[in-house]
Structures are given as C-alpha cells and as structure tokens.
C-alpha cells in the first residue's frame, strides 16, 4: 500500500497503449467497498474474491495491472503471474508508504504501529512472488525492467557472474574489433564476428552454429554494436531451436535502439534484415562506460536513432546528458515494444526514416552507413509530413549520397512493410504524434527519395 502502483501503472499503460486495471478498484466496482468486505465478510473472503478477479484480469487482453498489497500471497495467483506476466515490485520505504495511506479507509492502514509491523512482515513475502525486478516508482524504470534492460555504469563487470550461473555453459559472440578494446572472459568459447554489416551474412551465422557448444539451458552473450547483436541474436533464436541470450551493446545505436526488443536478423542480397526472428534477450546490459572509447563517427551514427526517438516521443532527448539520454531512449523503445512485441501495429513507428534509409543502404551495397542513411530518411519523412527538419539538419547534418537511383527505388518497393509493391511509410502528424502504414503516390515518394541522392 502506498508504493505508487496506481500512479505509475496509469503512466506505463499510457506509454504502452495498454488498458490499465487497478485490481482493488475492479474489486470495488464488482463487490462494493473493500473496507465493507473486510468488516462484513472477513479477510479470507476478500482474498478469495481478489484471487478470482486477478485470474480474470490475467486471462483478458494484455494490460498493465496494479495489484493490491496482498494479491501475490495466493499460490494460485503466483503461478498465474509466473506464467503470464512481467511482475515488478515497486520499492518504497515504510515512512513514505504510511504518509500516503494514513487517514484513509484502508482496512489494513488504520493504525500506524500495526501498519509498520505489516510492512516488515510482508516485504520478504513479496520476494517469494515471481518478481522480475525491484524498481523505484518511476515509469522509465518499470519499462526498462519489464524487458530486462539494465542501464548503469559498470555493467560489463557483472557478465562473468551471469555466465557462471548457467549449467548449460556460456559462449561469447563478439565484434572482433570491440573485443580488442573491451576484453571479456566468460570462461567459455569466444566466437568473433566482423565489424559492421559484414557480420550480418548467412556465412557468419553458419560459422556461429558450427562453433556453439551450448546446452539448451546455456546462454549466448553478444558483445558489440547493432550488427553483432542482430546476428548473435539470430543465431541464439535458431540454435537448438532457441537458447537464451544476453545483449551487451557497445555502440550508441545499440544502446538506444538496436539491442532492445528482440528483433534479430541478417541481410540477403535483395535487402536488409529480410531473414530473422523475434527472440527477446533475457537481459540487455547497457553500460554507458563503454561509449568513452567510441569514435566520434560511431557516436554520430547513433545520434540518428536518438533524434528519431526524440521526434517520436515529442521531446528533445538529444539535449540530455549522455547517461540520461541513453536511459530515456531505451525506456521509450521498451514501451513501444511492450505495446506491440511482434510488430503487428504500433511498433512500426520505430521505422521512422528507415524505409528510405534501408533503400539507400541496399542501393550502395551497404557502403552507406546505417546512421547516415537513417538521417537522410528522417529528412525525407519530415518533408513528406510537412514538419520542420531543423533537429535533423542541425544535429545530424545529412548530406546526399551517391547511389544508383533505380536500384534505390527498387529496394524501397521491396521494403518488408511494403504492400502490393507500394511503400507504407511512417510519417509525423506532429512532434510526438507518428502515423504508420501511410501510403502516398509513387511520384511523391520517388521525389523524396531522389532528393537524398547526389547527382
């Protein structure tokens, strides 16, 4: 009681575009005031009602649930939660909790001394529930924890302990260049992959499959940028029909975007990311310390994803200090992924600028770097939206690239989200208000693409 579950839950529901269910409020809607149930029918009957209402809520459409303080004490409820939900415990001290609930009509908060005893007795029992993480009453913290994203300096030091805990062994898949700068020893096999887009080829995946020696309860740890986590995650998704993996992004683009959300894949001759799988990492270790050695050019590539996220969120996230910028961008992506895990709807907004960007990359044989291509794609998307392009031009300074126009146009029409040979775009109605699945006349889309290509 008084942890802030309802307040935080409503905000998390808004960001994930999920319904919000306050379990206590739902019980009162159906059965009358909780205080009256306690007084007239006793706590045991209340707990029976609580268990039944929770079971119905978990069986309904995916929602954000705020549970009553004793809802997890039922063995049946704990089993249902473990099978169907991300369970997070909001941390609160007893003084704060009492200040929030005293003076109200809560049956178990009528006497301060009794409340404090209840607080002490319940705390260890909460940890018996299938709790994924203990977090502050902060929506960003909840969204990050729900997808196992840990943002904090020194995270790389935790990796050996994480690997030792796995009976099926651990394997490290690492960008060969990054491994030279950030040596990590997990005590298992080390499989190196090339830097950049060269990593995302079927030949590299075959080599990983052949080199892995994990049991089904083992873990694959991916250390590197977005291309490393893409190919390593795909290998994890397909080896032994799926093993657990941990993403350790070492680039800005990986920390704010590419390593989060479970989209893994490789490139084919016809286009980028045409073969892949959804396979969520068990944990994403985001350690801003590793960005200290990031070349300025690599940082600029990542800023394209930061600007994209800021446009989608309607906030100038690129103006924040680095640690907070990374955390806020990662939390935003977690919220979108939780709203649409398999990209059947809203998650498409994360492709703002990418339809054009991927076409430019493919037309260049992937000589044009991803961040540069996305920056140009953002420019085209904002122009087609009739929105200001200041942030893109001032922060990213994109320059037209030399690629074959016809090849770029054909690649754009083959985009994964195209329908009937026509591009389906993500545009902006206003800052913070993206629209996805937008179809425009080919002449307009072709003109926007051509404006990104140098003569």
C-alpha positions in Angstrom: 0.0 0.0 0.0 1.2 3.5 -0.8 4.0 2.3 -3.2 2.6 4.3 -6.1 1.3 1.4 -8.1 -1.8 3.1 -9.5 0.0 6.3 -10.4 2.9 4.6 -12.1 0.6 1.9 -13.6 -1.5 4.5 -15.4 1.6 6.2 -16.9 3.0 2.8 -18.0 -0.3 1.9 -19.6 -0.4 5.2 -21.5 3.1 4.7 -22.9 2.5 1.1 -23.9 -1.1 1.8 -25.1 -2.4 -1.0 -23.0 -5.5 -0.9 -20.7 -4.9 -0.1 -17.1 -6.5 -2.3 -14.4 -6.3 -1.4 -10.7 -7.2 -4.6 -9.1 -8.6 -3.0 -5.9 -10.8 -0.6 -8.0 -12.0 -3.5 -10.1 -13.0 -5.5 -6.9 -14.9 -2.5 -5.6 -16.7 -2.0 -8.9 -18.0 -5.5 -8.7 -18.3 -6.2 -5.0 -18.6 -2.9 -3.2 -16.1 -1.1 -0.9 -13.1 -3.2 0.3 -13.5 -1.9 3.8 -17.0 -3.2 3.9 -16.0 -6.6 2.6 -13.3 -6.8 5.3 -15.8 -5.7 8.1 -18.8 -7.8 7.0 -17.2 -10.9 5.4 -13.6 -11.0 6.7 -10.2 -11.0 5.1 -10.4 -14.6 3.9 -13.4 -13.9 1.7 -11.8 -10.8 0.4 -8.7 -12.9 -0.6 -10.9 -15.4 -2.4 -12.6 -12.6 -4.4 -9.2 -11.0 -5.1 -7.8 -14.3 -6.5 -10.8 -14.7 -8.8 -10.7 -11.1 -10.1 -7.0 -11.4 -10.8 -7.4 -14.6 -12.7 -10.0 -13.0 -14.9 -7.7 -9.9 -15.5 -4.8 -12.1 -16.5 -6.9 -14.1 -18.9 -8.2 -10.9 -20.6 -6.3 -8.7 -23.1 -2.7 -7.7 -22.2 -2.9 -5.0 -19.6 -1.0 -3.1 -17.0 -2.2 -4.4 -13.6 -1.7 -2.7 -10.3 -2.1 -5.4 -7.7 -3.3 -5.0 -4.1 -0.7 -5.4 -1.4 -1.6 -9.0 -0.6 -2.5 -10.2 -4.1 0.6 -12.2 -4.6 0.2 -14.3 -1.4 -2.1 -16.8 -3.1 -0.2 -19.8 -4.5 -2.6 -20.0 -7.4 -2.2 -16.3 -8.2 1.6 -16.6 -8.1 1.5 -19.5 -10.6 -0.7 -17.5 -12.9 1.5 -14.4 -12.7 4.6 -16.5 -13.3 3.0 -18.0 -16.5 1.6 -14.8 -18.0 3.1 -11.6 -16.6 6.1 -9.4 -16.1 5.9 -8.9 -12.3 7.7 -5.9 -10.8 8.0 -4.8 -7.2 7.9 -1.1 -6.6 10.3 -0.2 -3.8 9.1 2.2 -1.1 10.1 2.9 2.5 7.7 2.5 5.3 7.6 6.2 6.2 6.6 7.2 2.7 4.0 4.4 2.4 2.4 5.4 5.7 2.3 9.1 4.8 0.4 8.2 1.7 -2.2 5.8 3.2 -2.8 7.2 6.7 -6.1 8.8 7.3 -7.9 6.8 4.6 -10.4 4.0 4.8 -7.9 1.1 4.0 -8.7 -1.7 6.4 -5.1 -2.6 7.0 -3.9 1.1 7.4 -5.9 2.3 10.4 -3.1 2.0 13.0 0.4 3.2 12.4 2.1 0.6 14.6 0.1 -2.3 13.1 0.9 -0.9 9.6 4.6 -0.9 10.3 4.5 -4.5 11.5 2.6 -5.5 8.4 5.2 -3.7 6.2 8.0 -5.6 7.8 6.2 -8.9 7.7 5.1 -8.6 4.1 8.4 -7.4 2.5 10.1 -10.8 2.4 6.9 -12.4 1.2 6.8 -10.1 -1.8 10.1 -11.6 -3.0 8.5 -15.1 -3.0 6.4 -13.9 -5.9 7.7 -14.3 -9.4 9.3 -10.8 -9.3 11.4 -9.9 -12.3 12.9 -6.9 -10.7 12.6 -4.5 -7.7 12.4 -0.9 -9.1 11.7 2.6 -8.0 8.2 4.0 -8.6 9.3 5.5 -11.9 7.7 4.7 -15.3 11.0 4.6 -17.1 12.4 2.1 -14.5 9.3 -0.1 -14.9 9.5 -0.2 -18.7 13.2 -1.0 -18.7 12.9 -3.7 -16.0 9.9 -5.3 -17.8 12.2 -6.2 -20.7 15.3 -6.9 -18.6 17.2 -3.8 -19.7 19.8 -2.7 -17.1 21.2 0.8 -17.7 24.1 1.7 -15.5 27.9 2.2 -15.5 30.0 -0.8 -14.6 27.6 -3.3 -16.1 30.3 -5.2 -18.0 31.8 -6.3 -14.7 28.6 -8.3 -14.0 28.9 -10.6 -17.0 31.2 -13.3 -15.7 28.9 -13.9 -12.7 25.9 -14.1 -15.0 27.7 -16.7 -17.2 28.8 -18.8 -14.3 25.2 -19.3 -13.1 24.3 -21.2 -16.3 24.5 -25.0 -16.1 24.4 -25.3 -19.9 27.5 -23.1 -20.3 28.2 -19.7 -21.9 29.5 -18.5 -25.2 30.7 -15.1 -26.1 29.9 -13.8 -29.6 31.9 -10.6 -30.0 32.8 -8.0 -32.6 36.4 -8.7 -33.3 37.4 -5.1 -33.0 35.4 -4.4 -29.8 36.9 -7.5 -28.1 40.4 -5.9 -28.5 39.2 -2.8 -26.7 36.9 -4.4 -24.1 38.2 -7.9 -23.3 35.6 -10.0 -21.6 36.3 -13.5 -20.2 33.2 -15.6 -19.5 35.2 -18.9 -19.2 33.6 -20.4 -22.3 34.0 -20.3 -26.1 34.7 -17.0 -27.8 33.3 -16.6 -31.3 34.4 -13.5 -33.3 32.3 -11.8 -35.9 33.3 -9.0 -38.3 32.6 -5.4 -37.6 29.8 -3.6 -39.4 27.2 -5.0 -41.8 29.6 -7.8 -42.9 28.6 -9.6 -39.7 25.0 -10.0 -40.9 25.6 -12.6 -43.6 24.4 -16.2 -43.7 28.1 -17.4 -43.8 28.7 -15.8 -40.5 25.6 -17.4 -39.0 26.7 -20.9 -40.2 30.1 -20.4 -38.6 28.4 -19.5 -35.3 26.1 -22.5 -35.5 29.1 -24.7 -36.1 31.1 -23.2 -33.2 28.5 -23.1 -30.5 28.7 -25.8 -27.8 25.8 -24.7 -25.5 23.2 -26.9 -23.8 19.6 -25.8 -24.0 19.9 -24.1 -20.6 23.1 -22.2 -21.7 23.4 -18.6 -22.6 24.9 -16.8 -25.6 26.4 -13.3 -24.7 26.6 -10.8 -27.6 29.2 -8.1 -27.2 29.3 -5.4 -29.9 27.2 -3.0 -31.9 23.8 -3.4 -33.5 25.1 -5.7 -36.3 26.7 -8.0 -33.7 23.5 -8.2 -31.6 21.4 -8.8 -34.7 23.5 -11.8 -35.9 24.2 -13.2 -32.5 20.5 -12.9 -31.5 19.5 -14.7 -34.7 22.0 -17.5 -34.0 20.6 -17.8 -30.5 17.0 -17.9 -31.8 17.8 -20.8 -34.2 20.5 -22.8 -32.4 18.8 -25.8 -30.7 15.5 -24.1 -31.7 16.3 -21.3 -29.4 18.7 -20.6 -26.5 18.8 -17.7 -24.0 21.0 -14.8 -24.9 22.2 -11.6 -23.4 22.8 -8.4 -25.4 25.7 -6.2 -24.4 25.6 -3.2 -26.9 28.8 -1.3 -27.1 27.7 1.5 -29.5 25.2 4.3 -29.1 22.9 2.9 -31.7 22.9 -0.4 -30.0 22.2 1.0 -26.5 19.3 3.3 -27.5 17.7 1.0 -30.2 19.2 -2.0 -31.9 19.8 -4.3 -29.0 16.4 -3.7 -27.4 13.2 -5.5 -28.4 14.2 -8.9 -29.7 14.3 -8.3 -33.4 17.2 -10.3 -34.8 18.2 -10.8 -38.4 20.6 -10.9 -41.2 20.8 -9.3 -44.7 20.1 -11.0 -48.0 21.2 -9.9 -51.5 17.7 -8.4 -52.1 17.6 -6.3 -49.0 18.4 -5.6 -45.3 17.0 -7.8 -42.5 15.0 -10.0 -44.8 15.8 -13.1 -42.7 15.3 -13.0 -39.0 13.3 -13.9 -35.9 11.8 -12.3 -32.8 13.8 -13.6 -29.9 13.9 -11.3 -26.8 17.2 -11.2 -24.9 17.0 -12.4 -21.4 18.9 -9.3 -20.3 20.3 -6.2 -22.1 23.3 -4.8 -20.3 23.6 -1.1 -21.2 26.8 0.3 -19.8 27.5 3.9 -20.8 31.1 3.5 -19.7 31.8 1.6 -23.0 30.9 4.7 -25.0 34.0 6.5 -23.8 36.2 4.9 -26.5 33.5 5.2 -29.2 34.9 7.1 -32.2 33.1 10.4 -32.9 31.9 9.0 -36.3 30.3 6.0 -34.5 28.6 8.3 -32.0 27.2 10.3 -34.9 25.7 7.2 -36.3 23.9 6.5 -33.0 22.6 10.1 -32.8 20.4 9.4 -35.8 18.4 6.9 -33.6 18.4 9.3 -30.7 16.9 12.1 -32.9 14.4 9.6 -34.3 13.3 8.6 -30.8 13.1 12.2 -29.7 10.8 13.0 -32.7 8.6 10.1 -31.9 8.4 11.0 -28.2 7.9 14.7 -28.9 10.9 15.6 -26.7 14.4 16.9 -27.5 16.1 13.8 -26.0 19.3 14.7 -27.8 19.7 17.7 -25.5 20.0 15.5 -22.3 23.3 14.5 -20.7 24.5 11.2 -22.1 23.5 8.8 -19.4 20.0 10.2 -19.1 19.7 10.4 -22.9 20.5 6.7 -23.3 18.2 5.7 -20.5 15.2 7.7 -21.8 15.7 6.5 -25.3 15.9 2.9 -24.2 12.8 3.3 -22.0 10.8 4.7 -24.9 11.7 1.8 -27.1 10.8 -0.7 -24.3 7.3 1.0 -24.1 6.7 0.6 -27.8 7.9 -3.0 -27.8 5.7 -3.9 -24.9 2.7 -2.4 -26.7 3.4 -4.5 -29.9 6.0 -7.2 -29.4 5.7 -8.8 -32.9 5.4 -5.6 -34.9 1.8 -6.1 -36.0 0.9 -2.5 -35.4 2.3 0.4 -33.4 5.9 -0.9 -33.3 6.2 0.1 -36.9 6.7 3.7 -35.7 10.2 2.8 -34.8 10.9 2.6 -38.6 10.6 6.4 -38.9 13.2 7.3 -41.6 14.2 3.6 -42.1 12.2 2.9 -45.2 14.3 5.4 -47.1 17.4 4.7 -45.1 17.3 0.9 -45.9 16.8 1.6 -49.6 19.9 3.8 -49.6 21.9 1.2 -47.8 20.9 -1.6 -50.1 21.5 0.5 -53.2 25.0 1.3 -52.0 25.8 -2.4 -51.3 25.8 -1.3 -47.7 28.7 1.1 -48.2 26.4 3.9 -46.9 26.4 3.6 -43.1 23.2 2.9 -41.2 23.1 6.1 -39.2 23.9 8.3 -42.2 21.1 6.5 -44.2 18.6 6.9 -41.4 19.4 10.6 -41.0 18.6 11.1 -44.7 15.5 9.0 -44.3 14.3 11.2 -41.4 14.8 14.2 -43.6 12.6 12.7 -46.3 9.9 11.6 -43.8 9.7 15.0 -42.2 9.5 16.7 -45.6 6.6 14.4 -46.7 4.9 15.1 -43.3 5.2 18.9 -43.7 7.1 19.0 -40.4 10.2 21.1 -39.6 13.5 19.4 -40.3 15.7 21.7 -38.0 16.6 19.0 -35.5 17.8 16.5 -38.2 19.7 19.2 -40.1 21.3 20.8 -37.0 22.2 17.6 -35.1 22.9 15.1 -37.9 23.8 17.3 -40.9 22.9 14.7 -43.5 24.5 15.0 -47.0 23.1 13.4 -50.2 24.8 10.1 -51.1 25.9 8.7 -54.4 23.9 5.6 -55.2 22.1 4.2 -58.2 18.6 5.8 -58.2 16.8 2.9 -59.9 18.4 0.4 -57.5 17.4 2.5 -54.5 13.8 2.8 -55.8 13.5 -1.0 -56.3 14.9 -1.6 -52.8 12.4 0.8 -51.3 9.5 -1.0 -53.0 10.8 -4.3 -51.6 10.7 -3.0 -48.1 9.3 -5.5 -45.6 6.4 -3.2 -44.9 5.5 -2.6 -48.5 2.1 -3.7 -49.7 1.3 -4.5 -53.3 4.6 -3.0 -54.3 3.9 0.3 -52.7 5.8 1.7 -49.8 4.0 2.1 -46.4 5.7 4.9 -44.6 6.0 6.3 -41.1 5.3 10.0 -41.1 4.7 12.6 -38.4 1.4 14.4 -37.8 3.1 16.5 -35.2 6.1 16.0 -32.8 5.2 13.0 -30.6 2.3 12.0 -33.0 3.6 9.5 -35.5 1.4 7.8 -38.1 2.3 4.5 -39.6 1.2 2.5 -42.6 0.8 5.7 -44.7 0.6 5.3 -48.5 1.4 8.2 -50.7 1.5 8.5 -54.5 4.6 6.9 -56.0 5.6 10.2 -57.6 5.8 11.9 -54.2 7.8 9.0 -52.6 10.1 8.8 -55.6 10.7 12.6 -55.5 11.5 12.4 -51.7 14.0 9.5 -52.3 15.6 11.3 -55.3 16.2 14.4 -53.1 18.5 12.2 -50.9 20.7 11.1 -53.8 23.6 13.2 -55.1 23.9 13.8 -58.9 
